[in-house]
Amino acid sequence: MDKEGKMMYATIRRYEEVNARIQENKKKYHYVLINQHASSEKYGNCEVCGEHVSEVYSQKDPSTQIITFGHKECLLYLRK
């Protein structure tokens, strides 16, 4: 194999390694809590426990892409 062929082979191998890492990372869950700076007056009661919320947080489930609103503690409980 000539020099150019070796470089191309190395590039392809590197691409495959990076792609494998990307696919592995997609399997991991990444949750983000966002403070909405509002209460149940605006967003309604906690979607987890049904109680009034003075400080509403939102969280998107990375596996289903569903956004849930509620108490910070309730949303942390839902994590996988």
RAGIHU-V466926 format. One record per residue. N is the residue number from 1. RES is the residue in one letter. SS is DSSP state (H for helix, E for strand, - for the rest). PHI is phi in radians with two decimals (999 if undefined). NEAR is the number of other C-alpha atoms within 10 Angstrom. Layout:
# RAGIHU-V466926
n=N res=RES ss=SS phi=PHI near=NEAR
n=N res=RES ss=SS phi=PHI near=NEAR
This chain:
# RAGIHU-V466926
n=1 res=M ss=- phi=999 near=7
n=2 res=D ss=- phi=-1.37 near=6
n=3 res=K ss=H phi=-1.06 near=8
n=4 res=E ss=H phi=-1.12 near=9
n=5 res=G ss=H phi=-1.13 near=10
n=6 res=K ss=H phi=-1.12 near=11
n=7 res=M ss=H phi=-1.15 near=12
n=8 res=M ss=H phi=-1.14 near=11
n=9 res=Y ss=H phi=-1.08 near=13
n=10 res=A ss=H phi=-1.11 near=12
n=11 res=T ss=H phi=-1.13 near=12
n=12 res=I ss=H phi=-1.12 near=12
n=13 res=R ss=H phi=-1.05 near=12
n=14 res=R ss=H phi=-1.10 near=12
n=15 res=Y ss=H phi=-1.04 near=12
n=16 res=E ss=H phi=-1.10 near=12
n=17 res=E ss=H phi=-1.13 near=11
n=18 res=V ss=H phi=-1.13 near=12
n=19 res=N ss=H phi=-1.08 near=12
n=20 res=A ss=H phi=-1.10 near=11
n=21 res=R ss=H phi=-1.13 near=11
n=22 res=I ss=H phi=-1.08 near=11
n=23 res=Q ss=H phi=-1.11 near=10
n=24 res=E ss=H phi=-1.16 near=10
n=25 res=N ss=H phi=-1.18 near=11
n=26 res=K ss=H phi=-1.13 near=11
n=27 res=K ss=- phi=-1.31 near=10
n=28 res=K ss=- phi=-1.46 near=10
n=29 res=Y ss=- phi=-1.57 near=11
n=30 res=H ss=- phi=-2.31 near=13
n=31 res=Y ss=- phi=-1.76 near=15
n=32 res=V ss=- phi=-2.32 near=12
n=33 res=L ss=E phi=-1.61 near=14
n=34 res=I ss=E phi=-2.17 near=13
n=35 res=N ss=E phi=-1.33 near=15
n=36 res=Q ss=- phi=-1.50 near=14
n=37 res=H ss=- phi=0.92 near=10
n=38 res=A ss=- phi=-2.67 near=13
n=39 res=S ss=- phi=-2.02 near=18
n=40 res=S ss=H phi=-1.09 near=17
n=41 res=E ss=H phi=-0.97 near=11
n=42 res=K ss=H phi=-1.66 near=10
n=43 res=Y ss=H phi=-1.83 near=17
n=44 res=G ss=- phi=1.49 near=15
n=45 res=N ss=- phi=-1.16 near=19
n=46 res=C ss=- phi=-0.97 near=23
n=47 res=E ss=- phi=-1.32 near=16
n=48 res=V ss=- phi=-1.67 near=15
n=49 res=C ss=- phi=-1.86 near=12
n=50 res=G ss=- phi=1.45 near=11
n=51 res=E ss=- phi=-1.53 near=13
n=52 res=H ss=- phi=-1.09 near=17
n=53 res=V ss=- phi=-2.15 near=21
n=54 res=S ss=- phi=-1.48 near=15
n=55 res=E ss=- phi=-2.33 near=14
n=56 res=V ss=- phi=-1.40 near=23
n=57 res=Y ss=E phi=-2.04 near=24
n=58 res=S ss=E phi=-2.17 near=19
n=59 res=Q ss=E phi=-2.60 near=21
n=60 res=K ss=E phi=-1.75 near=18
n=61 res=D ss=- phi=-1.33 near=18
n=62 res=P ss=- phi=-1.15 near=16
n=63 res=S ss=- phi=-1.47 near=13
n=64 res=T ss=- phi=-2.00 near=7
n=65 res=Q ss=- phi=1.16 near=9
n=66 res=I ss=- phi=-1.54 near=9
n=67 res=I ss=E phi=-1.68 near=10
n=68 res=T ss=E phi=-2.08 near=18
n=69 res=F ss=E phi=-1.96 near=24
n=70 res=G ss=E phi=2.93 near=28
n=71 res=H ss=- phi=-1.14 near=26
n=72 res=K ss=H phi=-1.01 near=18
n=73 res=E ss=H phi=-1.11 near=10
n=74 res=C ss=H phi=-1.14 near=16
n=75 res=L ss=H phi=-1.19 near=22
n=76 res=L ss=H phi=-1.13 near=13
n=77 res=Y ss=H phi=-1.13 near=10
n=78 res=L ss=H phi=-1.27 near=11
n=79 res=R ss=- phi=-1.10 near=13
n=80 res=K ss=- phi=-1.53 near=9
